[in-house]
């Protein structure tokens, strides 16, 4: 048995002293004398998280127009992408890159500027979002903007803090429905995309630190997920419904309108967005009977839940393709993963089983035991001759992921 662990520790629902100190630190940065420099820092963060040179995608997107036809379910993971991942099928490659562009559009649309009056909202109208973010014509129409709400109990002084520290509800992504008949014909069905960006606000970082597991629902004992991710998915305010309610309402509307034709839901995201994509898929397939095919295409996602959660996902028929960079530490957190197939030798198996069993029980009691879910497409920035930097931020960057998928 092998113990694999991450470096994220659990956090109580209230903001700890360390987190408060961190928030004060960033508050000081935002209010230093060089405000222009602070804005530039945030803008650089936006570029770092979301910039993508279109030339880097040229080879992969060259085959984007390939007709999927009757094979669309195969590309959506009907057979868990058997025979398509090693080596990576060119048709699947172009589809992954295409969905990556939807995530890219979510990043580019988010207002990162803490001094902006529209901070943490979408900068573009739904009708022109793809054009303004450089994605271009997709054949999809954005039908709903989505927001995620932090459920952490905030201290009283937060009302006196700048907006960027106290913003509870932030634009997190969108729902887009394929409307172009030529694209529908190419895809073999009408596709619905739910796209999520990664962590961007102060309170989203706070939620990320709440790494202890909690039951995903009152009637789903044993199926547990990371507390912070679930909070962002289910929390709401008096003026903003939860992300869960927004998604459910739009899903019902889309199914009612297009349910009589071949339909798929493809949920995609990067980092935090990857975790929310997995929760969204779980929510759709476990609460709605006869749901259309649901597929998750995630980039650089952290672990989301335990074995019980993974088992229910598998039984529900949800297909999950996790694109993982071996050098990306975010994919190795939070919590611990126990694997029973890594015993060093038969002679030491009995002793090792006793020790590891004791360790596992301790970790389980602390609600830190996670499980990897879905099918993995593992890549490595270490072997790419085109990546000059291989620091932690670069290894996690969405741009890096799309370059690796593209074979660069």
C-alpha positions, 0 to 999 in steps of 0.5 A: 500500500502506498501513501500519496499525500498533498500539502493542503491542510483542512480549514474550519469554516471561519477564517483563521488567523493565518488567513486573516493575516494573508488577507491583510497582506494583500490588502496592503499590496492593493493600497500601496503608493503605486496603485498602478503597479498593483493593477499591473500585478493583477493584470499580469496574473490574468495573463499568466493564467489565461494567455494562449498564443493561437499559433501554439494551437495551430497544428491541433486545431487544423483537424478541428473540422473533422466530422465526428458523426456516429463516433461522437459518443466514443470521443465523449468517453463511452468506452472510457477513451479506450485506444484514443489516449496512447497515442493521443488520437488527433481527433480527440486532441482537437476536441480537447483543445476546442474545449480548452478554448471555452475555458480560455474564454472564461479566464479572458472574460473575468475582470481581475482588476481590484480597482475596477467597479466591475471587479469579479464580473464578466467584462463582455456581453454574452452575445460577443464574449467569444469574439472579444476574447479572441476565440472567434466563431464557435457555433455556440450561443451563451445562454446563461452566466454563472456565479459561485458564492463563498460560504465562509463565515466572514469576520465583522471587519470585512465590511471595511475591507476593499471590495476585492477582499470581501466579494462573496459572489463572483462570475465563474463561467457560463453555459453555451449551447451549440446552435449552428447547424453545420457544427451540430452536423459535424459533432453528431449531436447538439452539444451543451458546454458548461465552462468554468475558470479557475481560482481568482478571488480572495475568498475562493482561495480561502475556500480552496483551503477547506480540505476536509471531506464532507457528505455531498448531500444529506441522503448520500452518506459515504459520498464525500467531497472537499468542503470548500468546493462544495461550499462554492457550488451550493452557497447562496446569498439573498441576492445571488442564487447558488451555482447549483441552482443556476446550473440546474435551472439552465439544464432543465430549460435546455433539456425541455427545449432540445431533449428530443434530439441527440444531446450531450453535456460537456463540462470543462474547467481548469484548476478550481473550475475542474473541481466544480466541473466534476461536482456539476457532472455528479449533480446532473447524473445523480439527481436527474433520471435519463440525463443526456450523456455527461462528460467532463474534460478537466485541466489541472484539477485537484482531487475532489472527493473520496472513493464513495464519491468516485463510485457513485460517479462511475455508476451514474455513467459520468465520463471524466477525462482528467488532463494531468501534468505530472509536474503540476502539484495542484493535481496531487492535492488535497489530502491523501490517496491510499493505493493497495497495489503498490506493495514492495514485496510479498515478504513485507506485505503483512507488516506493511499492511498493518502499519499502512492500515493504522495510518489509513484509519487515522487519516480516514478519521480526520476525513482526509482520504481522497480518490482520483476519479475518471480516466487520466491523460497524463502529460509532462512539461519536463519533456517539452522542448518548448517550455522555457520555464518549469516553475510551479505556476507555469506547470499549472498554467492552462496555457501549458496544458493546452500546449502539451495537449497540442504536442508542444 
